[in-house]
Amino acid sequence: QMNISSDGYDFGNPLSMPIEAHFVLNESPSVITLPGNLEALEAEILRYTDAVVVNIPDGCEQIAASSLADMPNLDEVHVPSSVTSINAAAFSNCKSNLLVVAPENSTAASFAEENGFCIEYTSE
């Protein structure tokens, strides 16, 4: 598991390489836990990575276009109720059976239902 700071550094990695270097080197972890101070997932921030699970922190409010696109191994994404905006192209070219884990009646739950993704409700 990788914990990424807002400036893109992995505090669990003694080399503390920028996150972009991990992806370029094909060393993308299977589980990505984004930093707690993240307010938005910017466009294409995790695009083309090999992550299997992505954990979006509470406090994040927005998921931009293609921020989680073209991730063929992505099985599960955890989205908190603080996310109030998800771009229609945020998950382009991901698995059709992607599991979105989110609170019931949240933006993420509605997005998953509208786009045919699997949904697992949390009690958040």
All heavy atoms as an XYZ file, in Angstrom:
920
protein
N       0.846     -1.177      0.000
C       0.000      0.000      0.000
C       0.885      1.231      0.000
O       1.907      1.280      0.646
C      -0.903     -0.013      1.217
C      -1.786      1.196      1.266
C      -2.817      1.090      2.379
O      -3.172      0.027      2.788
N      -3.252      2.221      2.841
N       0.454      2.247     -0.720
C       1.219      3.477     -0.822
C       0.398      4.623     -0.258
O      -0.770      4.750     -0.561
C       1.544      3.750     -2.292
C       2.203      5.075     -2.551
S       2.369      5.359     -4.318
C       4.044      4.909     -4.535
N       0.990      5.420      0.592
C       0.336      6.615      1.088
C       1.025      7.811      0.456
O       2.214      8.033      0.647
C       0.418      6.692      2.614
C      -0.418      5.612      3.251
O      -1.623      5.576      3.020
N       0.201      4.724      4.008
N       0.251      8.572     -0.298
C       0.810      9.643     -1.109
C       0.498     10.993     -0.489
O      -0.642     11.265     -0.134
C       0.220      9.587     -2.527
C       0.496      8.209     -3.142
C       0.795     10.693     -3.400
C      -0.310      7.930     -4.359
N       1.506     11.831     -0.355
C       1.280     13.176      0.152
C       0.720     14.041     -0.963
O       0.722     13.663     -2.128
C       2.598     13.767      0.656
O       3.446     14.053     -0.433
N       0.245     15.209     -0.608
C      -0.347     16.094     -1.612
C       0.667     16.554     -2.660
O       0.295     16.953     -3.748
C      -0.986     17.311     -0.944
O      -0.011     18.041     -0.237
N       1.952     16.489     -2.338
C       2.951     16.885     -3.331
C       3.473     15.679     -4.115
O       4.419     15.786     -4.884
C       4.104     17.654     -2.694
C       4.820     16.870     -1.604
O       4.424     15.719     -1.339
O       5.761     17.409     -1.021
N       2.833     14.515     -3.947
C       3.161     13.359     -4.768
C       4.260     12.469     -4.239
O       4.814     11.667     -4.960
N       4.595     12.570     -2.960
C       5.653     11.730     -2.416
C       5.066     10.626     -1.550
O       4.082     10.821     -0.853
C       6.651     12.561     -1.604
C       7.499     13.410     -2.507
C       7.065     14.651     -2.927
C       8.715     12.943     -2.992
C       7.825     15.424     -3.791
C       9.480     13.706     -3.851
C       9.033     14.944     -4.240
O       9.778     15.697     -5.095
N       5.694      9.483     -1.588
C       5.271      8.308     -0.835
C       6.101      8.253      0.436
O       7.296      7.989      0.396
C       5.489      7.061     -1.691
C       5.292      5.770     -0.926
O       4.763      5.810      0.196
O       5.680      4.726     -1.465
N       5.454      8.501      1.574
C       6.182      8.515      2.821
C       6.604      7.134      3.280
O       7.449      6.990      4.136
C       5.361      9.208      3.914
C       5.219     10.687      3.658
C       3.997     11.219      3.320
C       6.312     11.513      3.738
C       3.865     12.567      3.073
C       6.199     12.871      3.490
C       4.967     13.395      3.154
N       6.017      6.072      2.694
C       6.407      4.715      3.029
C       7.613      4.237      2.244
O       8.145      3.174      2.487
N       8.052      5.023      1.282
C       9.161      4.644      0.423
C      10.404      5.416      0.854
O      10.422      6.641      0.800
C       8.820      4.969     -1.030
C       9.916      4.587     -1.998
O      11.061      4.374     -1.621
N       9.566      4.524     -3.263
N      11.464      4.729      1.260
C      12.659      5.445      1.715
C      13.277      6.321      0.635
O      13.953      7.288      0.937
C      13.617      4.330      2.138
C      13.069      3.069      1.572
C      11.611      3.286      1.334
N      13.030      5.997     -0.617
C      13.569      6.841     -1.694
C      12.700      8.063     -1.914
O      13.134      9.037     -2.514
C      13.654      6.041     -3.000
C      14.550      4.807     -2.962
C      14.464      4.062     -4.292
C      15.982      5.207     -2.659
N      11.453      8.015     -1.451
C      10.509      9.116     -1.555
C      10.478      9.718     -2.954
O      10.571     10.910     -3.145
C      10.828     10.203     -0.522
O       9.753     11.087     -0.415
N      10.329      8.830     -3.945
C      10.252      9.292     -5.330
C       8.898      9.936     -5.578
O       7.910      9.543     -4.976
C      10.408      8.119     -6.306
C      11.765      7.472     -6.270
S      12.061      6.327     -7.631
C      10.588      5.429     -7.806
N       8.842     10.911     -6.478
C       7.537     11.460     -6.842
C       6.641     10.344     -7.378
O       7.120      9.410     -8.002
C       7.866     12.464     -7.944
C       9.307     12.776     -7.748
C       9.926     11.538     -7.171
N       5.345     10.459     -7.129
C       4.404      9.428     -7.553
C       4.500      9.176     -9.058
O       4.384      8.055     -9.509
C       2.970      9.797     -7.142
C       2.007      8.657     -7.457
C       2.498     11.067     -7.783
C       0.637      8.850     -6.884
N       4.744     10.223     -9.836
C       4.843     10.064    -11.276
C       5.965      9.087    -11.644
O       5.844      8.318    -12.570
C       5.082     11.403    -11.970
C       3.905     12.348    -11.892
C       3.819     13.125    -10.599
O       4.727     13.007     -9.741
O       2.823     13.831    -10.425
N       7.034      9.101    -10.887
C       8.152      8.201    -11.157
C       7.734      6.752    -10.935
O       8.129      5.872    -11.685
C       9.349      8.550    -10.287
N       6.938      6.503     -9.922
C       6.451      5.144     -9.675
C       5.676      4.641    -10.888
O       5.839      3.519    -11.309
C       5.534      5.099     -8.448
C       6.262      5.193     -7.157
N       6.908      4.131     -6.592
C       6.441      6.229     -6.317
C       7.455      4.502     -5.459
N       7.184      5.775     -5.265
N       4.826      5.485    -11.450
C       4.003      5.067    -12.563
C       4.833      4.891    -13.824
O       4.654      3.939    -14.554
C       2.873      6.070    -12.805
C       1.943      6.178    -11.625
C       1.320      7.359    -11.328
C       1.700      5.090    -10.804
C       0.462      7.457    -10.248
C       0.850      5.169     -9.716
C       0.228      6.365     -9.447
N       5.751      5.783    -14.064
C       6.607      5.684    -15.237
C       7.431      4.402    -15.187
O       7.636      3.751    -16.198
C       7.528      6.924    -15.349
C       8.595      6.725    -16.403
C       6.693      8.157    -15.664
N       7.864      4.017    -13.999
C       8.681      2.822    -13.835
C       7.844      1.544    -13.723
O       8.379      0.487    -13.454
C       9.565      2.963    -12.587
C      10.597      4.081    -12.641
C      11.284      4.225    -11.291
C      11.609      3.817    -13.736
N       6.530      1.667    -13.903
C       5.628      0.521    -13.787
C       5.676     -0.094    -12.396
O       5.546     -1.290    -12.237
C       5.943     -0.552    -14.825
C       5.067     -0.411    -16.028
O       4.030      0.238    -15.973
N       5.468     -1.019    -17.113
N       5.899      0.721    -11.400
C       5.934      0.240    -10.027
C       4.700      0.710     -9.263
O       4.726      0.870     -8.060
C       7.207      0.711     -9.328
C       8.438      0.086     -9.920
C       9.713      0.619     -9.308
O       9.664      1.402     -8.360
O      10.769      0.239     -9.810
N       3.642      0.921     -9.986
C       2.397      1.359     -9.374
C       1.923      0.298     -8.392
O       1.880     -0.880     -8.717
C       1.355      1.576    -10.466
O       0.132      1.937     -9.905
N       1.575      0.698     -7.188
C       1.114     -0.270     -6.198
C      -0.280     -0.784     -6.532
O      -1.008     -0.173     -7.303
C       1.101      0.545     -4.907
C       0.837      1.930     -5.373
C       1.564      2.049     -6.691
N      -0.653     -1.904     -5.938
C      -1.986     -2.447     -6.206
C      -3.054     -1.692     -5.434
O      -4.202     -1.646     -5.853
C      -2.027     -3.935     -5.875
O      -1.733     -4.134     -4.515
N      -2.684     -1.086     -4.302
C      -3.632     -0.292     -3.524
C      -3.069      1.115     -3.380
O      -1.946      1.293     -2.913
C      -3.865     -0.904     -2.125
C      -4.784     -0.010     -1.296
C      -4.429     -2.304     -2.234
N      -3.847      2.097     -3.788
C      -3.432      3.491     -3.645
C      -4.381      4.167     -2.679
O      -5.593      4.198     -2.898
C      -3.440      4.231     -4.996
C      -2.394      3.641     -5.933
C      -3.182      5.731     -4.783
C      -2.354      4.268     -7.305
N      -3.817      4.699     -1.589
C      -4.580      5.484     -0.632
C      -4.119      6.928     -0.786
O      -2.960      7.244     -0.514
C      -4.358      4.982      0.809
O      -4.811      3.628      0.883
C      -5.110      5.839      1.808
N      -5.020      7.767     -1.251
C      -4.679      9.158     -1.513
C      -4.644      9.954     -0.210
O      -5.292      9.571      0.767
C      -5.680      9.743     -2.510
C      -5.615      9.070     -3.888
C      -6.826      9.425     -4.729
C      -4.334      9.442     -4.606
N      -3.901     11.057     -0.171
C      -3.712     11.812      1.078
C      -5.001     12.463      1.579
O      -5.855     12.863      0.795
C      -2.671     12.864      0.700
C      -2.811     13.026     -0.758
C      -3.192     11.670     -1.288
N      -5.093     12.576      2.885
C      -6.281     13.126      3.521
C      -6.567     14.577      3.227
O      -7.684     15.033      3.392
N      -5.571     15.323      2.790
C      -5.791     16.746      2.511
C      -6.128     17.006      1.044
O      -6.179     18.148      0.617
C      -4.562     17.555      2.921
C      -3.312     17.151      2.165
O      -3.269     16.095      1.526
N      -2.279     17.974      2.254
N      -6.399     15.973      0.295
C      -6.717     16.101     -1.124
C      -8.142     16.622     -1.286
O      -9.077     16.028     -0.773
C      -6.575     14.737     -1.801
C      -6.618     14.701     -3.314
C      -5.372     15.361     -3.887
C      -6.718     13.264     -3.785
N      -8.297     17.737     -1.992
C      -9.621     18.327     -2.196
C     -10.261     17.875     -3.490
O     -11.482     17.911     -3.622
C      -9.527     19.846     -2.158
C      -9.116     20.375     -0.792
C      -8.955     21.878     -0.767
O      -9.209     22.526     -1.800
O      -8.557     22.397      0.283
N      -9.455     17.473     -4.466
C      -9.986     17.049     -5.767
C      -8.995     16.120     -6.450
O      -7.788     16.271     -6.289
C     -10.245     18.260     -6.649
N      -9.522     15.169     -7.209
C      -8.689     14.351     -8.076
C      -8.622     15.078     -9.405
O      -9.640     15.220    -10.084
C      -9.305     12.957     -8.281
C      -8.801     11.854     -7.372
C      -9.208     12.118     -5.954
C      -9.307     10.537     -7.850
N      -7.462     15.572     -9.747
C      -7.301     16.329    -10.978
C      -7.364     15.409    -12.189
O      -7.134     14.203    -12.088
C      -5.971     17.078    -10.944
C      -5.908     18.110     -9.830
C      -4.572     18.811     -9.767
O      -3.787     18.726    -10.733
O      -4.315     19.435     -8.739
N      -7.634     15.987    -13.334
C      -7.745     15.230    -14.584
C      -6.500     14.379    -14.805
O      -5.375     14.860    -14.667
C      -7.958     16.179    -15.753
N      -6.718     13.118    -15.089
C      -5.689     12.152    -15.464
C      -4.662     11.857    -14.378
O      -3.626     11.268    -14.652
C      -4.993     12.591    -16.752
C      -5.961     12.745    -17.908
C      -5.293     13.052    -19.237
O      -4.057     13.021    -19.317
O      -6.036     13.320    -20.184
N      -4.942     12.185    -13.132
C      -3.951     12.013    -12.059
C      -3.520     10.554    -11.867
O      -2.356     10.276    -11.602
C      -4.441     12.625    -10.733
C      -3.297     12.682     -9.724
C      -5.640     11.881    -10.182
C      -3.575     13.541     -8.520
N      -4.436      9.613    -12.026
C      -4.075      8.198    -11.878
C      -4.282      7.413    -13.174
O      -4.192      6.183    -13.176
C      -4.895      7.551    -10.749
C      -4.621      8.078     -9.351
C      -5.562      7.443     -8.340
C      -3.169      7.839     -8.950
N      -4.535      8.103    -14.252
C      -4.799      7.449    -15.532
C      -3.642      6.534    -15.930
O      -2.480      6.870    -15.737
C      -4.999      8.514    -16.608
C      -5.498      7.952    -17.908
C      -5.835      9.051    -18.877
N      -6.575      8.511    -20.005
C      -7.055      9.244    -20.983
N      -6.895     10.552    -20.957
N      -7.701      8.678    -21.967
N      -3.980      5.371    -16.453
C      -3.031      4.365    -16.938
C      -2.251      3.651    -15.837
O      -1.294      2.942    -16.122
C      -2.034      4.954    -17.948
C      -2.659      5.568    -19.157
C      -2.492      6.924    -19.422
C      -3.418      4.811    -20.046
C      -3.060      7.498    -20.553
C      -4.000      5.386    -21.162
C      -3.811      6.736    -21.414
O      -4.378      7.306    -22.518
N      -2.618      3.810    -14.584
C      -1.900      3.098    -13.529
C      -2.439      1.671    -13.415
O      -3.493      1.347    -13.950
C      -2.017      3.810    -12.171
O      -3.382      3.822    -11.779
C      -1.463      5.215    -12.239
N      -1.718      0.833    -12.699
C      -2.083     -0.571    -12.548
C      -2.784     -0.866    -11.229
O      -2.901     -2.023    -10.841
C      -0.830     -1.446    -12.648
C      -0.209     -1.417    -14.024
O      -0.967     -1.287    -15.008
O       1.023     -1.526    -14.123
N      -3.226      0.161    -10.539
C      -3.866     -0.040     -9.229
C      -5.094     -0.934     -9.345
O      -5.819     -0.900    -10.338
C      -4.250      1.300     -8.626
N      -5.297     -1.722     -8.309
C      -6.467     -2.594     -8.223
C      -7.536     -1.944     -7.337
O      -8.725     -2.064     -7.601
C      -6.067     -3.976     -7.649
C      -7.278     -4.862     -7.440
C      -5.056     -4.650     -8.579
N      -7.087     -1.231     -6.305
C      -7.985     -0.539     -5.377
C      -7.494      0.891     -5.195
O      -6.297      1.120     -5.026
C      -8.018     -1.252     -3.995
C      -8.895     -0.488     -3.002
C      -8.496     -2.687     -4.137
N      -8.435      1.846     -5.213
C      -8.115      3.244     -4.937
C      -9.007      3.708     -3.791
O     -10.231      3.520     -3.832
C      -8.322      4.144     -6.172
C      -8.160      5.621     -5.805
C      -7.345      3.771     -7.275
N      -8.378      4.299     -2.781
C      -9.098      4.856     -1.633
C      -9.019      6.381     -1.704
O      -7.931      6.954     -1.587
C      -8.472      4.371     -0.326
C      -8.592      2.878     -0.156
O      -9.686      2.339     -0.177
N      -7.464      2.208     -0.013
N     -10.172      7.000     -1.889
C     -10.254      8.464     -1.952
C     -10.588      8.946     -0.539
O     -11.518      8.432      0.081
C     -11.310      8.904     -2.976
C     -10.916      8.389     -4.366
C     -11.476     10.412     -2.967
C     -11.971      8.581     -5.429
N      -9.860      9.934     -0.027
C     -10.066     10.352      1.366
C     -11.315     11.203      1.560
O     -11.770     11.892      0.643
C      -8.805     11.178      1.650
C      -8.481     11.789      0.328
C      -8.804     10.711     -0.680
N     -11.828     11.147      2.775
C     -12.916     12.035      3.152
C     -12.387     13.469      3.073
O     -11.254     13.733      3.470
C     -13.381     11.708      4.574
C     -14.661     12.436      4.929
O     -15.485     12.681      4.025
O     -14.847     12.754      6.122
N     -13.168     14.355      2.538
C     -12.733     15.739      2.340
C     -12.535     16.048      0.878
O     -12.629     17.201      0.460
N     -12.250     15.029      0.083
C     -12.135     15.214     -1.360
C     -13.537     15.514     -1.877
O     -14.506     14.859     -1.498
C     -11.579     13.958     -2.021
S     -11.329     14.123     -3.799
N     -13.665     16.521     -2.736
C     -14.978     16.961     -3.185
C     -15.256     16.681     -4.656
O     -16.406     16.706     -5.074
C     -15.139     18.459     -2.928
C     -15.045     18.817     -1.449
C     -15.064     20.307     -1.196
O     -15.066     21.093     -2.168
O     -15.073     20.680     -0.005
N     -14.220     16.419     -5.435
C     -14.417     16.354     -6.878
C     -13.522     15.301     -7.525
O     -12.362     15.138     -7.143
C     -14.097     17.738     -7.440
C     -14.019     17.860     -8.896
C     -13.669     19.305     -9.290
O     -13.536     20.187     -8.461
N     -13.513     19.527    -10.552
N     -14.079     14.597     -8.529
C     -13.313     13.652     -9.338
C     -13.411     14.145    -10.774
O     -14.490     14.146    -11.368
C     -13.864     12.214     -9.196
C     -13.803     11.761     -7.722
C     -13.065     11.255    -10.075
C     -14.422     10.406     -7.455
N     -12.283     14.596    -11.312
C     -12.254     15.229    -12.636
C     -12.222     14.205    -13.772
O     -12.042     13.007    -13.555
C     -11.037     16.152    -12.731
N     -12.366     14.712    -14.982
C     -12.364     13.888    -16.198
C     -11.099     13.041    -16.283
O      -9.996     13.542    -16.055
C     -12.483     14.768    -17.430
N     -11.279     11.779    -16.558
C     -10.182     10.823    -16.797
C      -9.227     10.655    -15.625
O      -8.149     10.097    -15.787
C      -9.390     11.218    -18.053
O     -10.239     11.223    -19.174
N      -9.607     11.124    -14.447
C      -8.690     10.989    -13.303
C      -8.464      9.527    -12.928
O      -7.412      9.180    -12.406
C      -9.184     11.789    -12.108
O     -10.486     11.404    -11.752
N      -9.429      8.669    -13.201
C      -9.287      7.241    -12.932
C      -9.573      6.438    -14.202
O     -10.033      5.305    -14.149
C     -10.243      6.827    -11.811
C      -9.968      7.492    -10.461
C     -11.159      7.359     -9.535
C      -8.735      6.895     -9.822
N      -9.273      7.009    -15.345
C      -9.559      6.368    -16.637
C      -8.439      5.434    -17.079
O      -7.303      5.546    -16.617
C      -9.778      7.437    -17.704
N      -8.791      4.515    -17.959
C      -7.810      3.616    -18.575
C      -7.000      2.853    -17.536
O      -5.780      2.725    -17.642
C      -6.896      4.397    -19.522
C      -7.674      5.046    -20.641
O      -8.326      4.315    -21.417
O      -7.654      6.287    -20.732
N      -7.696      2.359    -16.524
C      -7.075      1.555    -15.469
C      -7.654      0.145    -15.576
O      -8.619     -0.191    -14.889
C      -7.340      2.181    -14.096
C      -6.714      3.562    -13.930
S      -7.126      4.353    -12.351
C      -6.270      3.309    -11.176
N      -7.072     -0.702    -16.420
C      -7.660     -2.014    -16.704
C      -7.708     -2.964    -15.512
O      -8.489     -3.908    -15.504
C      -6.765     -2.573    -17.808
C      -5.471     -1.872    -17.636
C      -5.821     -0.499    -17.146
N      -6.895     -2.730    -14.497
C      -6.869     -3.614    -13.325
C      -7.725     -3.113    -12.173
O      -7.861     -3.791    -11.164
C      -5.431     -3.796    -12.837
C      -4.567     -4.446    -13.880
O      -5.006     -5.357    -14.578
N      -3.346     -3.969    -14.029
N      -8.285     -1.918    -12.311
C      -9.047     -1.328    -11.216
C     -10.319     -2.136    -10.956
O     -11.189     -2.249    -11.815
C      -9.402      0.127    -11.521
C     -10.079      0.901    -10.394
C      -9.172      0.989     -9.163
C     -10.463      2.303    -10.871
N     -10.396     -2.711     -9.765
C     -11.554     -3.515     -9.359
C     -12.470     -2.747     -8.414
O     -13.669     -3.000     -8.368
C     -11.109     -4.786     -8.627
C     -10.478     -5.808     -9.548
O     -10.822     -5.849    -10.747
O      -9.616     -6.578     -9.063
N     -11.884     -1.828     -7.633
C     -12.635     -1.234     -6.532
C     -12.153      0.183     -6.254
O     -10.952      0.435     -6.218
C     -12.406     -2.116     -5.305
C     -13.151     -1.813     -4.080
C     -12.873     -2.873     -3.012
O     -12.900     -4.095     -3.324
O     -12.610     -2.474     -1.866
N     -13.109      1.088     -6.045
C     -12.773      2.453     -5.659
C     -13.677      2.852     -4.494
O     -14.885      2.640     -4.530
C     -12.878      3.440     -6.845
C     -14.278      3.510     -7.408
C     -12.396      4.821     -6.450
N     -13.054      3.371     -3.434
C     -13.774      3.811     -2.242
C     -13.938      5.325     -2.325
O     -12.942      6.055     -2.386
C     -12.999      3.433     -0.975
C     -12.891      1.954     -0.788
N     -13.608      1.281      0.171
C     -12.187      1.008     -1.468
C     -13.334     -0.012      0.090
N     -12.469     -0.199     -0.897
N     -15.198      5.770     -2.331
C     -15.494      7.191     -2.523
C     -16.316      7.697     -1.338
O     -17.408      7.173     -1.081
C     -16.277      7.420     -3.841
C     -16.471      8.907     -4.084
C     -15.568      6.765     -5.024
N     -15.832      8.716     -0.623
C     -16.557      9.224      0.543
C     -17.739     10.120      0.147
O     -17.847     10.560     -0.996
C     -15.490     10.039      1.273
C     -14.615     10.549      0.175
C     -14.563      9.421     -0.835
N     -18.580     10.405      1.123
C     -19.740     11.266      0.876
C     -19.345     12.705      0.573
O     -20.140     13.459      0.014
C     -20.683     11.235      2.079
O     -20.017     11.682      3.240
N     -18.114     13.093      0.909
C     -17.675     14.460      0.635
C     -17.559     14.741     -0.863
O     -17.592     15.903     -1.279
C     -16.330     14.744      1.314
O     -15.337     13.839      0.855
N     -17.445     13.690     -1.687
C     -17.368     13.880     -3.144
C     -18.761     14.251     -3.643
O     -19.707     13.487     -3.530
C     -16.846     12.617     -3.866
C     -16.967     12.765     -5.375
C     -15.398     12.346     -3.473
N     -18.854     15.462     -4.204
C     -20.148     15.968     -4.683
C     -20.169     16.178     -6.188
O     -21.192     16.563     -6.739
C     -20.513     17.286     -3.973
O     -19.453     18.232     -4.190
C     -20.715     17.061     -2.478
N     -19.039     15.926     -6.837
C     -18.973     16.104     -8.290
C     -18.073     15.036     -8.898
O     -16.914     14.892     -8.497
C     -18.409     17.493     -8.618
O     -18.212     17.635    -10.003
N     -18.640     14.285     -9.858
C     -17.870     13.269    -10.578
C     -18.086     13.498    -12.062
O     -19.220     13.434    -12.546
C     -18.302     11.837    -10.200
C     -18.150     11.610     -8.693
C     -17.479     10.812    -10.987
C     -18.663     10.266     -8.203
N     -17.022     13.776    -12.784
C     -17.115     13.990    -14.221
C     -17.549     12.704    -14.908
O     -17.114     11.611    -14.524
C     -15.769     14.466    -14.765
C     -15.824     14.774    -16.236
O     -15.773     13.868    -17.066
N     -15.941     16.052    -16.563
N     -18.364     12.824    -15.927
C     -18.892     11.654    -16.637
C     -17.792     10.767    -17.207
O     -17.977      9.556    -17.348
C     -19.822     12.113    -17.755
N     -16.629     11.335    -17.503
C     -15.521     10.575    -18.088
C     -14.471     10.162    -17.050
O     -13.390      9.709    -17.414
C     -14.859     11.393    -19.192
N     -14.781     10.284    -15.779
C     -13.798      9.987    -14.727
C     -13.276      8.560    -14.778
O     -12.107      8.317    -14.514
C     -14.405     10.269    -13.351
N     -14.145      7.608    -15.136
C     -13.775      6.192    -15.137
C     -13.779      5.601    -16.549
O     -13.992      4.405    -16.720
C     -14.738      5.400    -14.254
C     -14.696      5.802    -12.804
C     -15.584      6.737    -12.305
C     -13.769      5.246    -11.944
C     -15.559      7.109    -10.970
C     -13.730      5.614    -10.614
C     -14.623      6.550    -10.118
N     -13.517      6.410    -17.551
C     -13.526      5.923    -18.943
C     -12.582      4.746    -19.132
O     -11.459      4.747    -18.632
C     -13.101      7.034    -19.902
O     -14.044      8.065    -19.893
N     -13.065      3.744    -19.843
C     -12.275      2.559    -20.184
C     -11.819      1.748    -18.981
O     -10.789      1.082    -19.031
C     -11.067      2.939    -21.061
C     -11.499      3.580    -22.352
O     -12.456      3.133    -22.981
N     -10.823      4.644    -22.734
N     -12.614      1.789    -17.906
C     -12.375      0.902    -16.769
C     -13.331     -0.275    -16.903
O     -14.224     -0.277    -17.740
C     -12.611      1.641    -15.452
S     -11.303      2.817    -15.046
N     -13.158     -1.273    -16.057
C     -14.008     -2.460    -16.098
C     -15.479     -2.080    -15.906
O     -15.798     -1.219    -15.077
C     -13.617     -3.435    -14.994
C     -12.249     -4.037    -15.161
C     -11.933     -4.942    -13.984
C     -10.557     -5.548    -14.115
N     -10.205     -6.367    -12.951
N     -16.355     -2.746    -16.633
C     -17.787     -2.464    -16.495
C     -18.323     -2.965    -15.157
O     -19.349     -2.485    -14.681
C     -18.570     -3.100    -17.641
O     -18.396     -4.501    -17.634
N     -17.613     -3.907    -14.535
C     -18.048     -4.410    -13.230
C     -17.252     -3.776    -12.077
O     -17.143     -4.355    -10.998
C     -17.956     -5.936    -13.168
C     -16.526     -6.447    -13.300
O     -15.636     -5.733    -13.729
N     -16.321     -7.705    -12.927
N     -16.733     -2.573    -12.303
C     -16.021     -1.838    -11.266
C     -16.914     -1.718    -10.035
O     -18.091     -1.387    -10.143
C     -15.659     -0.439    -11.773
C     -15.041      0.526    -10.756
C     -13.650      0.050    -10.355
C     -14.970      1.927    -11.338
N     -16.348     -1.981     -8.866
C     -17.087     -1.857     -7.612
C     -16.817     -0.485     -7.007
O     -15.680     -0.147     -6.707
C     -16.676     -2.952     -6.623
C     -17.313     -2.872     -5.235
C     -18.829     -3.035     -5.320
C     -16.702     -3.912     -4.305
N     -17.881      0.285     -6.838
C     -17.795      1.584     -6.188
C     -18.317      1.393     -4.765
O     -19.460      0.975     -4.562
C     -18.635      2.650     -6.936
C     -18.611      3.976     -6.191
C     -18.118      2.817     -8.363
N     -17.453      1.670     -3.787
C     -17.822      1.545     -2.380
C     -18.082      2.962     -1.877
O     -17.181      3.801     -1.868
C     -16.697      0.871     -1.566
C     -17.086      0.752     -0.097
C     -16.359     -0.496     -2.156
N     -19.350      3.218     -1.515
C     -19.744      4.584     -1.166
C     -20.984      4.567     -0.273
O     -21.727      3.578     -0.256
C     -20.037      5.366     -2.439
N     -21.214      5.663      0.434
C     -22.420      5.750      1.256
C     -23.681      5.780      0.386
O     -23.668      6.322     -0.719
C     -22.267      7.078      2.000
C     -20.815      7.401      1.920
C     -20.339      6.829      0.627
N     -24.742      5.201      0.912
C     -26.025      5.222      0.221
C     -26.481      6.675      0.053
O     -26.204      7.522      0.904
C     -27.058      4.433      1.033
C     -28.296      4.089      0.267
C     -29.172      3.090      0.992
O     -28.824      2.689      2.125
O     -30.187      2.714      0.422
N     -27.132      6.977     -1.035
C     -27.633      8.315     -1.364
C     -26.535      9.346     -1.591
O     -26.792     10.541     -1.545
C     -28.616      8.829     -0.288
C     -29.806      7.917     -0.146
O     -30.381      7.472     -1.141
N     -30.164      7.616      1.089
N     -25.320      8.891     -1.827
C     -24.210      9.818     -2.102
C     -24.093     10.055     -3.608
O     -24.684      9.330     -4.416
C     -22.893      9.239     -1.571
O     -22.543      8.063     -2.293
N     -23.320     11.041     -3.968
C     -23.056     11.328     -5.385
C     -22.423     10.116     -6.049
O     -22.789      9.743     -7.161
C     -22.136     12.559     -5.515
O     -22.808     13.690     -4.959
C     -21.771     12.841     -6.956
N     -21.480      9.477     -5.363
C     -20.789      8.318     -5.935
C     -21.747      7.146     -6.142
O     -21.675      6.453     -7.158
C     -19.626      7.903     -5.043
N     -22.648      6.919     -5.192
C     -23.623      5.832     -5.334
C     -24.533      6.095     -6.530
O     -24.785      5.197     -7.335
C     -24.434      5.683     -4.058
N     -24.991      7.317     -6.675
C     -25.837      7.677     -7.820
C     -25.079      7.522     -9.126
O     -25.610      6.986    -10.102
C     -26.335      9.117     -7.686
O     -27.143      9.254     -6.554
N     -23.827      7.958     -9.142
C     -22.985      7.846    -10.331
C     -22.821      6.379    -10.725
O     -22.939      6.016    -11.891
C     -21.624      8.498    -10.084
C     -20.703      8.456    -11.271
C     -20.737      9.459    -12.228
C     -19.805      7.408    -11.434
C     -19.894      9.421    -13.322
C     -18.956      7.357    -12.530
C     -18.998      8.374    -13.482
N     -22.538      5.530     -9.740
C     -22.349      4.099    -10.007
C     -23.620      3.488    -10.582
O     -23.569      2.748    -11.576
C     -21.948      3.371     -8.722
N     -24.752      3.798     -9.984
C     -26.033      3.269    -10.462
C     -26.336      3.735    -11.884
O     -26.736      2.947    -12.734
C     -27.151      3.674     -9.503
C     -27.046      2.983     -8.153
C     -27.928      3.618     -7.085
O     -28.679      4.569     -7.388
O     -27.855      3.152     -5.930
N     -26.126      5.017    -12.146
C     -26.415      5.591    -13.466
C     -25.504      5.035    -14.563
O     -25.886      4.995    -15.732
C     -26.276      7.112    -13.423
C     -27.353      7.795    -12.603
C     -27.033      9.247    -12.307
O     -26.043      9.792    -12.857
O     -27.769      9.839    -11.500
N     -24.296      4.616    -14.187
C     -23.320      4.153    -15.170
C     -23.144      2.638    -15.185
O     -22.255      2.120    -15.860
C     -21.977      4.851    -14.944
C     -22.055      6.314    -15.313
O     -21.961      6.663    -16.483
N     -22.276      7.182    -14.327
N     -23.978      1.932    -14.453
C     -23.966      0.473    -14.491
C     -22.826     -0.187    -13.743
O     -22.535     -1.365    -13.963
N     -22.163      0.543    -12.847
C     -21.105     -0.054    -12.031
C     -21.737     -0.771    -10.840
O     -22.867     -0.478    -10.438
C     -20.128      1.006    -11.523
C     -19.323      1.680    -12.595
C     -19.301      3.057    -12.704
C     -18.579      0.942    -13.498
C     -18.557      3.691    -13.695
C     -17.831      1.559    -14.495
C     -17.820      2.937    -14.584
N     -20.989     -1.684    -10.270
C     -21.438     -2.365     -9.061
C     -21.314     -1.383     -7.905
O     -20.430     -0.527     -7.901
C     -20.580     -3.597     -8.789
S     -20.610     -4.802    -10.128
N     -22.179     -1.522     -6.915
C     -22.143     -0.610     -5.781
C     -22.208     -1.401     -4.481
O     -22.960     -2.373     -4.370
C     -23.283      0.441     -5.853
C     -23.268      1.406     -4.671
C     -24.630     -0.224     -5.968
C     -22.280      2.491     -4.788
N     -21.381     -0.994     -3.538
C     -21.432     -1.540     -2.181
C     -21.591     -0.341     -1.263
O     -20.786      0.594     -1.300
C     -20.151     -2.292     -1.842
C     -20.136     -2.865     -0.435
C     -18.833     -3.593     -0.126
O     -18.413     -4.413     -0.966
O     -18.253     -3.319      0.933
N     -22.642     -0.355     -0.455
C     -22.913      0.776      0.406
C     -22.128      0.686      1.704
O     -21.977     -0.383      2.275
C     -24.409      0.868      0.709
C     -25.234      1.115     -0.526
C     -26.089      0.141     -1.020
C     -25.140      2.316     -1.215
C     -26.836      0.359     -2.170
C     -25.884      2.542     -2.373
C     -26.730      1.558     -2.842
O     -27.464      1.774     -3.969
N     -21.639      1.845      2.152
C     -20.942      1.935      3.436
C     -21.838      2.702      4.387
O     -22.789      3.360      3.975
C     -19.593      2.668      3.305
O     -19.829      4.010      2.869
C     -18.669      1.979      2.330
N     -21.501      2.680      5.651
C     -22.286      3.387      6.656
C     -21.716      4.758      6.962
O     -22.097      5.385      7.940
C     -22.373      2.552      7.924
O     -21.070      2.309      8.420
N     -20.785      5.225      6.143
C     -20.109      6.514      6.385
C     -21.071      7.639      6.645
O     -22.037      7.883      6.014
C     -19.224      6.843      5.184
C     -18.450      8.107      5.374
C     -17.702      8.516      4.127
O     -18.329      9.090      3.231
O     -16.507      8.235      4.067
